Amino acid sequence: MSPAPSHGRYPYSPITNRAVYDWPDGKRLAVYIGLNLEWFSFGEGLGAELAPGGPQPDVLNYSWRDYGNRVGVFRLAELFAELKLPVSLLVNAQIYEHAPQAVAAFPSAEIVGHGRSNSERQGDLTEYRELKLIEETTAAIEKHSGIRPRGWLGPWISQSLVTPDLLQEAGYTYLLDWCHDDQPVWMKTRKGRILSVPYPQELNDIPQIVARKREGSEFADMIVDTFDVMHEDPQYAAGDGHRAASLFGRLAASFQTSGARAQIHRRQCRQSGLADHRRGIAAHAALLPEGSVP
């Protein structure tokens, strides 16, 4: 039998057979909040659709996306500040040109590279053009933030066959495109290695609210349920904990008011180890004894 093609980036590693390690101060669960700040071309290119649009210019969906940068992002900034929650911003470089106030609304956030705009994918570019995309994005973020980004999420979570290699060679230490695990995983590159920090696809607004048409309250419950399950048993997939919780956690949750439940989870987040952005997760994982991270 001919073997199936493999990416060759990491070997199979069941989570039940791995070394056990803690996060700083003996914490067993690390949580990060990723907020995408994305810019879209008008009248061309890619873009999420809230509803069927029409021929370009698709004003219905373009203006819906634009609302997020003009209004929604500032509401989120106020909320995260009120809750004292650290945030990682996944930034399209063109945000700095068109909507710099959106980034400035999060003065303490870590900035993660996220391509030039979300109207293009990097996975279908030639190696030379993809390298230019990474270089231009990195230079823009460093120019405006004063700090060279260390993490990357491709626009539309898109990769070519050489993306991890190009990122590692450009000085990036971790990437977020793969939703393959609960824990960070080392990926081989042609000149070393880069850490993959999982980016869950099910606990994600586009798949849930846009694709599956869930209401905001349902999405919020999924996030809380996943936290509950992983807090008790961190061997659930990053986006799948809500499935188990929906079976055995919903009954208990029904006895809590929404306000009480929110207070409980704010307290649990602080006690369980709310990591200082993805950079904190990646930095700690990189310092663990060899073999701790698969």
Phi, psi and omega in degrees: 000131179286135180291146176292145177302144181234151176287335178070013184274325180206150177277163175294137181212102178294137186296336181285348183251020185257163173295145178267132176219160180251163169273175183308144179064027176074015181289147183258347182223128175252136181236136173232154177245120179250123180240119182274126172251108191235144178244143184233143175289149178267124174085004179198165175081187185276162176176139178297150181243122174288324180210160177305126183267257182169197179295155178291143002282128180277082185296323181306306186277328177297315182291328174299316177293322181295328178303322180300318180283335183270330186229303189303319184296327181284329172294320178294320179300318178296319181295312182294326176294318179297320181276353182057046180255129177290146185230142169256127178263123175264105197248124164291134183302328183289348173300322180297329180281320188259328185216059184297335180295334179295320178287318182297340180291349180236074190296336183254007185285147168284141179257125179249134179295137183217034177081183181280312176209171177261024173261005180219156172253151176266343185292340181257013178270157171292163180301320180297313182291326177293319177300319178296320178300315180295316181295316181294318179296313181299315182296319181294316180295316180296321180297316187271330182261340183082000181230133177284126182294147180248346181240158185214138166232124181293144173302131185062024179049050185252135176225150168266183179291344184243009183304310179302325179295312182297320180295314180297320180289338178272002176098003178285144182254343177209155176230164190235005192288338188262132178253043193267359189198172171269337187241157174301148183224135176284134174250135176287142171231170185289346178231020179156232180205161178219145183274133174262115175260118187302140178238099189295139180269332181281323175272067188212134188294321182296307178300322186275308187277319181277308185284315185261359174060037177279151175282162181301323180294323177296316180298318178298318179297323178298319180295314180296317180299318179297317176301314181302311183295314183288332176295324179275325184211095185286033178247025174259151178297147188303328180253008187245356183300331181295336180294312179293318182297327181295338180274314187243356181255342186293324181297313179295321182295332184293344180269001180253140171286157182298323180294316179295321181296320179298317180297319179301317185283332172297316180294317180295324178301314181295321183284332188270343178111074175278104188296149177282082179066175179296328181301322178295319178296311182296318182295318180293317180299323181291337182267355180291155178305143180306132181099344178291317178266125183294000000 
